[in-house]
Amino acid sequence: MEENNIRNVAIIAHVDHGKTTLVNAILKEGGVFRENQAVQDRVMDSNALERERGITIFSKNASLVYEGVKVNVVDTPGHADFGGEVERILKMVDGVLLVVDAFEGTMPQTRFVLEKALALGHRVIVVINKIDRKDARVSEVIDEVLDLLMDLNATDEQLDSPFVFCSARAGIASLDKDTLGTDMKPLLDTILKHIPAPKSEGNKPFKMLVSSCEANDYLGKLAVGKVECGHAKVNETLDIVNFHDETKHKSFKVTNIFEFQGLKKVPVTEANPGDIVCISGTDDVTIGDTVLNKEDLSPIPFVKISEPSIEMEFSVNDSPFAGTEGKFFTSRHLRDRLMKEAVRDLSLKVYETESADRFRVLGRGEMHISILVENMRREGFEFQVSMPKVIYKEIDGVMCEPIDNLTIDVPETAVSTIMGSMGIRKGELQNMSPKGSRIRLEFKIPSRGLFGYKTQFLTETNGEGIMSATFAEYAPYKGAITTRNFGALIAYENGESIVYGLFNTQERGRLLIGAGVKVYAGMVVGINPKNEDIVVNVCKKKQLTNIRSSASDEALRLTPIKPLTLEESLEFLGEDELLEVTPENLRIRKKILDHTIRGRETFRKKQELGKK
């Protein structure tokens, strides 16, 4: 297919604004699915974690043919923690669909992804989605988008971006904000009219920037990218130029070339200019490399990925239950898996420490790293992780920390509670405005101030609040933040939890485990409302006697427990605690398991604080 009959477009938006649902509607309109075909919601979210959590984690490609033009569509994540996926994918397209919720309007991630698209000079089509909502405020949202475009110094051409009004769930689009459409053709027509064909030259040597990599059990690694110029054929010999070091290049033979047709990869004999293709033939290729013909070894520049702002420590499991529940638990297994992830995800950095059993993992946010933890857990890995910490930097001799832009939408009744919580966490109010029956609050807050706040936020807003944050800047250290106002109930000995011991323990606080659970000394088994740790014996058995009374054998009733999820467990962690992760269990434990040694260490730290 000629390059002037191709359009490459990415769909970008804030989380939950309807990107993946919009892809579904576009593919249906393009005839990718049969009329009688049962199509699941969010068909592009193929990963098990994506479907469970209802979010897009990895960017994915699909295509359709409309009016004789092939439209390559790239679905991208909306969560700020996966912004690196968006940044690298934008090099592969020539225009973007900016999806904005008709009620929520522009949000922090909307600004982030739009800023990256404008910087690359991409054409923008603004899609106001969910216009059939009863609380939609379409006119106000249009003004918000135009204000954002001006705020980001958009060119005159970008300011003149067309608006399309959609309901992705209903599969309709319109060019008139006051009229509901009947199908998605207005959006597809706008894509053909407004998004330019890729600028590529077929008479030059082949050149392709690798924007994504996929693993295939039979073909090895697949390099995915847009062909900038030239042609490549199966069995042809090409070179790879390393984007870290342009002097390094390696030759390989092309074994397969695939192009996207609908949701499938279809083998072809030739890669044509302007198209998005997959090339296999070598495993020595990473995101950012340039695949090219040796006639011209000058690489294509790769976009700079934003730096990570938080870190966690991954270590080999050394608890009494180590090696009993997982398939991979050695330092070699852990190192290889983390290094493999760092190659696939450029937003993630992995560093070795002075100990062979511990590794520093740097990411864009708590969710970014927690997704890695969950994936490794499902793959059979057994390991430990520490409490998330922010990455400090010294700028002009001043210690600085990462600051986030935080946007909160809450009912009016919750505003005073939120303001109190933000004050404790060093949040500074920037703006406060009504949005229908709700209030939108915008803060600048240290990234560490948001650690462990999500669960508390849902409680404060009765589950009605919406919270999102994106990295803003590094600013001088804001001072100490004390957010953990509870202690831990710690198991006294190794054994199995007994109803009798748990019944006596639940008077001290909230239990995290039930009866019949294997525990070890130093493992956290509950939450103490008072801000201190208490050692409890959940393995204690009732002493048997030969004297019976009317009340001695009454059933002991335990308060129902709610096990902590992975995210809640990470929120719980204190500086002296670790999360033991196995395929079967999540256990919170103290770094120092021995009660006597831990008591001495706690006493020593209190003395040091007293001297200061």
N, C-alpha and C positions, 0 to 999 in steps of 0.2 A: 504494500500500500504506500502511495506517495505521501511524503511528509506534510503536504498542504491539506491532506485528507485525514489528519490526526489532530486531536486536541488532548492535552495532558492537563488534568485539573485535580487539585487536592481539596478536600473538604475539611475546613478548620473551624473550631468553635470552642467555647467554654464547655465544661463537662455537663452532660444531661441536657444540652440544647437541641439534640436530635440529629446528630451527624449520621450515625449508623442507620437509623430509621430512614433518613433521606436517601442514603445509598440504596436501600431496599427498594424505595419507590422509583428511583431513577432506573435501576436495573429492570424492574417490572415494565416500565414504560418503554425501555429499549428492547423488549422482547427476549430477555435472557432466560426467563422462565416460561414454561408452557402455560396456557390458559388454565388448565386443570391441575397444575402442579401445586402441591402444598408447600408453601414457603414459610419457614419459621421466622419469627421476629428477629431483627438484628442478625441477619444471615452472615454478615462479615465477621461478627464476633465468634470465631470458630474455636478459640481457646477455652478450655473448661473453666479456668478462673474468670475469664471475661464474662461468660454466660452466668456464672454464679453471682458475681458482684455487679453485673449490669453496667460495666464500664469497658471502654476500649483501652487495651494496654499496648498492643503492637499495631503498627501501621500495616495496612494490607492493600493489595491491588486487585482491581477488577476492570472489565471493559465492556462496552456495548457499541453497537453500530447504529447510528441514527442519521437518516437522510444521506446515506452513503459515506458518512464520516465516522471514523473510529474514535470513540471517547474513552481514554484511559482515566479511571477514577481511583484516587488514593484516599482511603479512609484513615484518619489520624486520631490519636488519643486526645481527649479534652482535659484530662487532669494535669495540673501544673507539674506534678512529679515526673511525668513522662514527656515533658517539653522537648527533650533531646530528640525523640522520635520525630516530632514535628519539624524541628530545625533542619535535620538532614534530609527529610523527604522533600522539603520545599525546593531543593536544588534539582529535583527530578521533574518538576512541572513548570508550566508556563502561565498559570493563573490559578486563582483560588475561589472557592465558594465560602464566604464568611457567613456561618449560620448563627443567628441571634434569636433567642427566645422572645416571643412577642410580649411576655409579661416581665421576665427578669431583666431584659435589655442587656447592655454591655456589662461584662463582668471582668475580673482581673485577668483571666486567661484569654478573654477576647482581645484585650489590649496586647498581651504578650505575643499571640500568634499573628495578629494583624501587623504589629510592628516588624516582625521578622519577614512577613510577606512583602510589605511595602519597601523594606530595605533592599530586597532582591529585584525590585522594579516590576513585580507581578501585577497583572490586571486583577481586579477584585469584582466579584458579583456578590452583593449583599442579599442573603436569603433570610427574610423575617419568617421564622417557623412558628408553628402552633398558633396561627391566626384565628383558629376556631375556638380558642380558650375563651371562657366567659369573662375573665379578667384581663384579656389582652389590651395593651395600650400601644397600638401600632404607631400612631403619629408621634408619641413621645419617644419611642424606641428609634424611629427614623432620625429624629433630632439628636439622640444620644450617639448614634453611629456617625452622623456627619460631624458632630463635635469631636468625636474620637479621631476621625480621619484628619481633621484640621490640627488637632493636638499632636498628632504623630507626623506632621509636616508632609502630608501626602501631596503628590504632584497634582496639577490641574486635571490630568487625565484620570488619576486615581480618585480624585474628589468627584468626578463625574460618573462614578460607578453606578450601574443600574441596580434597582431594587426589585426583587421578586418576592411575592408573598405566598407562603406555602403552608400546607398542613401535611407533613410527611406521613403521618399515621394514616390519614385519609387518602393519600396519594394524589393531591390536587395542588395546582399552582396557578397564580394569576399575576399579571403585571399591574393590576389595580388593587390598591389596598382595601377598597370598599366592596370588592366583588370576589366571591369564592370561585375558583376555577373548576374545571371538570376533569382535568388530567395533568400530567407533568410536562406536557409539550412546551408551555411557555418558558419553563426553566431550561429545557434542552435547546430550544431555539436561541435563548439568550447566551448559552454557552458557545454555540457555533458562531454567533454573531460577535460576541465580545471577547472571548478568549482567543488569542492569536495562535496560529499554527506554529509548531516548533521551528526555530531558526536553525537549520542544519544544511550541510553541504555534502552531497553524496559523492562528489568527485575528489574529496580529500581522504587521507588515510583514516582508518577506523579509530574512533575514540569514544570511550564510555566511562563516566564516573560511577563508581559503585556506591549506591545510596542505601542499600540494604543487602543482607545476606540471609539465606535460608538453608537449613540442613535437610538433606534427603538421604534416607537409609541406603538407597541404591545408587544414586548419582554423586554422592558427596555434597560439597558445598555449592550452592547456586548464588552467583553474583547478580544482583538485580540493579538495573539502572536505565537511564535514558541514553539512547545512542545520540551523541552530539554531532557526529559526522561520519561519513564513510559507511562501508558495508563489511560484515563479517560472515563467514560461512562455516558450516560444520567441517571439522578436520583441518581447519586453517590454524596456523601457529600465530599466537598473539603474545604480547608482553604485559606484565603487570608492573606498574611503577608504585612503590610504597609511598603513601602520603606523609609518613613521618620522615622519610629520608629519600629524596628524589633520585639519589645516586644508585639506590637499590632497585633493580628490576630483574624479573625472572620470566622466562618463556614457558608457555604451556600450549598444549593442543586442545582446541575446542572440541569437546565430545558431543555436547547437545546445546541447542538453542531453543528456548521456549518463548512464546508471546502469550499475553493474556487474552482469553476469549471468554467473556462472562466471568465466572468465578474459577475457571479452570486454566491450567497452563497447557498450551497446545504446542507440540514440537513443530518447528519450522526448520528449513534448511539455511535461511539467511536472516541476519538482523539488519533492518533498514533504518536509515536516518530518521530521528524524531520519535521513534517508537520506544516503548518501555519493554525490555526483554530480560530474560534470565539466561545466564551462560554458565555451563559447567565444564569441568576439565581440570580443576586444581583446587586443593584445600588451602593453599597459601594466598588467600585473598581476604581482605578485611574491608570494612566500611571506610570510605574515603580514598581507597586506592583507585588508580586509573587503569582500565584495560584498553590497550591501544596496539596499533600496528607499529612495528619497530622502525618504519620509515620516518615517524615523528614521535620522539620520546618525551615531548613536553607534556606534563600532566595537567589535568583540569584542577583548578584550585577548589578546595573543599571548604564548606562553611565552618566557622568557628563555633563549637558547641559550648554552651554556657557551663561554667564550673559548678561542681557539686557544693552544697552548703552544709550537709550534716554527715556524720560518720558513726559507724558502729564497729565493734570488734567481734569478729567471728573466731571461735576457737574450738579445738577438739573437745569432745565431751569427756569430762573427767569425773563425773558423778559415780556413785556406787552402782548405778544401772547402765553404765557405759557399755556399748557394744551389744546390748541384748535385744534391741528393737529395730535397728537399722541395718541396711546392707553396706553402706559406705560410711566409715567413721574414722578413718586414719587421716593424718595431716596431708598425706599425698593426695588422697581423694578430695579433700576439702580444697586444697590449693588448686588442683587441676580444674575443678568445677568453677571456682571463683574467677580464675584467669580466663576461662572459656567465656564466662558471662561478660567480663570486661572487654573482650574483643567484639562481642555482639552488640553490647550496649555502651556507646561512647560516653554517655552521661555518668557511667559508673566507673570509679577508679578503685583498684585493689593494690594494696602495698603490703609487703612482708614486714614483719617486726623482728626484734632481736630474738624472739622465741619462734621456733619452727612450728609451734602448735597454734599460733595466733596470727590473724591477718586483719589489717585495717581496711574497711570497705566504706568508700565515700559515695554518697548519692545525693539526689535532688530533694529528697523528703522522706518522711517516715514510710509512706505508702510505697515509694519507689523501692526501698530496701525490703519492706515486708513482703512484696510480691516475689522477690528473689527468694526470701526465706521459705515462703509457702511452696514455690516451685521445687526447691531443693528437697523440702520435706516429702513432697509427693513422689519424688524420684528415688526415695529410699535413703536420703542422707540423715545422719545423726550428728548434731553439733550444738554449740552454745553461742548465744549472742548477748552482747552487753547493752546497757541503756543507750539510746541515741544521744549524741552530743553534737553541738554546732561546731563549725570550723572557724576559729578565730584567725584574724590577720592583723599584722602590724602595718599600719599605713601612716607614713610621715612621723614615725615614732609614737603613734597612738594606737592602743589596743582597740581593734574594731570587731564588731560581730555582725552577722547577717540580719537584715531587717526585712520583714515581709509586708506587702500590702494586703490587708485583711478586709474582706467585704462580708458583712453579716446582714441577712434579711430575717427579721423576726416580727412576731405580733407586738403591738404596742405594750401589752402587759408585761413583756419580758425585758423591755429596754433597760430599766433600772438595774435588774439583776446582771445583765450583760455588762453594763458600764462598771459595776463593782468588780466583776471578774477581770475585766480588761485593765482596771487600775492596779490590781494585784500583780498582773503579768506585764506591767510597764507599757501597756498599749496607749497610744496617743490618738485621740479622736481627730479625724481630718474633715469629715463631712457627715451630715445627718439629714436625710431627706425622706419624705413619705413616698411610698410606692403602693398605691391603692390602699388597702386596709392594713398594710404592713409598713414597717420602718426599715430603711436601709442605713446601716452604720458602716463607715469606712475608717479603718485604723491603720496606723503604722505601728508594728509590734515586733519585738525581737523574735526570731524564729524559735528560740528555746522557750519562749513564753507560751507557745502553742503545744508543746509536748504534753501529752496526757490530757488535753482539754476537750477532745472531741466527745467523749462519753459524758463529761460534765455538761457540755454545751447542750446535748440532746435532753438531758435532765432539766436544765434551766429553762428550756423553751418547750417542754412537753412534747418533744419530737417534731415540732413545727418549724424549727429554725433551719436556715440554709447558710453554710459557712464555706468560704473558699479563700485561699491565700496564694500569692505568688511572690517570688523573691523580688525585692526592690533594689536594695543597695547594701553596702557595708557602711556602718556608722559607729561612732565611739560607743564603747561598752556602757550599757544602761544600768549596771549594778546588779546585785543579787536578786534572784527571783525564787521565792519559796512557794511551790505549788502543791507539794505532797503533804497533806495534813492528816495522814493516817499511818499506822504502823502495820507490822506483819505478825501473824501467828505462825510460829516456826515449830516443825516437828521435832520432838525430843530424841527419838530413837528410830532405828531401822525396824521395819515391820509392816504390818497390814492394819489399815484403819479399822477400828471396831466401833460399833454403834454406841457402846457405853462411853468410850473415850470421847467420841464426837459430841455426844449429848452434853457432857460436862464442858467441852471446849466452846460450843456455840453460844454459851453465856458470855464469852469474852469478846465475840465479834461475829463477822459473817464468814461462814465456811466456804472454801473453794473446792472441796472434795467431798465425796460421799463415803459410805462404808465399803469395805472390801478393796480399797485402793492401796497399792504398795507405796510406801513412803520411806524416806531416809532422813537421818538427822541432818538438820540444816535446810530442809525443803520447806517452802512456804505453803501452808495449808489453809490460810484464812487471812482476813483483813481485820485489824484492830482499829476501832474508831478513834482511839487515843493515839497520839503521835509517838508511839513507842513500840518496840518489838517485844513480844512475849513468847517464851518457849512453852509449848503445850504438849501433852502426851495423848495423842489421838489413838495410840495402840493399847491404851490401858484397858484391862479386862475387869469385869466385876468378880470380886472374890466370892467363891462358893462357900456356903455354910450349910450345916445340917439343920438349921432352924428356919422355918418358913413363916412369913407373916402375910396378912391379906393383901398388902400393897407391894411386897417385895418383887413380884414378877410382872408388874404392870408394864405394858409396852412403852418403850422409850421412843418418843417422836422427834425426828430431826426436821429442821426447817429445810424446805426444798432448796437445792443449790442451783446456781446458773454458772456453768463453767465459763471461764474467760476465753474469748476468741484470741487469735494471734495478735490483732491490733490492740485489744484491751490488755493483753499480757505485756506488750511492749510499752504501753502507756503506764502500766503499774510499776515497772522496774525502777528501782533506786540505784544510786551509785555503787552500793555494796552488794548488788544482786545480779544474777544472770538468768537468762531464759534457756532452759534445756529443750531443744527441739528434736523430736523424733517422728517417724512416720505415724506412730500411734498416739503419742502424748505430747502435751506442752506442760512443762513443769518450771515453776519459778523457784529459785534456790538462792541461798546466800553464797557469795564468793568463797567465804571461809565457812566450812561446814561445822568444824569443831566449836562447840559452844564456849568453851573456856578461852580458846585463842581469840575467838570473835569478840568476847566480852572485854578482854584486855585491849584489843585494838580499838574498840569503841571508847573505852575509858581514856586511852592515850589521845585520841582525836579530840575528845571533849576538853582535856587539859590544854591541848595546843590552842583550841579556840578561845579558852578562858584567858590564856596569856596574851592573845592578840587583842 
